[in-house]
């Protein structure tokens, strides 16, 4: 069961890579690192949720026709 298409998957992987680089290799305060990590997690979670809901809606519409 595939959730993302190729472009969405590439964007999520790029976001994960950039966030890991920022969290481990940039010298900023720990509170900013926690905030960045939380925002990245929320973005990835919501994009996965939205893609899954859109796929399910598309399947329901195809089943009705």
N, C-alpha and C positions, 0 to 999 in steps of 0.2 A: 504494500500500500504506500504509494509515493505521495508525499505531502507537497513538496516544493517542486517548481520547475527549475531549470538550469540557472536562470538569472537570479531568482530568489535565493537559491542555495549558495551561489557565489557571493552574493551580498552579505548573507549571514556569516559565511566563513571569513570574509574580509573584516566584518565587524568584530568577530571573535578574535582574529589575529591582531587587529589594531588595539583592542581592549587589553589583550594579554601583554602586548608590548608596553602599553601605557602603565599598566598595573605593576609590572615587574622591573621595567628599565628606566622609568622616569622618576626623578627624585621630587615627589610631591608629598604633602601631608597625608597621613593614613585616612583621615575622614574623607578627603577628596577621592582617594582610591576606592573606598567603600561605596561612595556615591556613584562613581563611574561604573563600578561592578554591578550595582543594583539597577542602574539605568540600562546597561547593556542586557542584563538578564530580562528585564521587563520588555525591552524591544524585541528580543529573540522570542520570548514566550508569546507575546501578542501577535507577532508575525506568523508564528506556527499555528496559533489558534485561528487567526483570520484565514489562513490558507486552507486549513482543515474544514472550517465552516463553509467557505466558498466551494470547496470540492464536494462536500455533502449536499449543498444546495443544488449544484449542477447535476449531481446524480439523481436527486429527487425530481428535478424538472425533466430529465431524460426519461425517467421511469413513468412519468405522467403522460408523456406524449407517445 
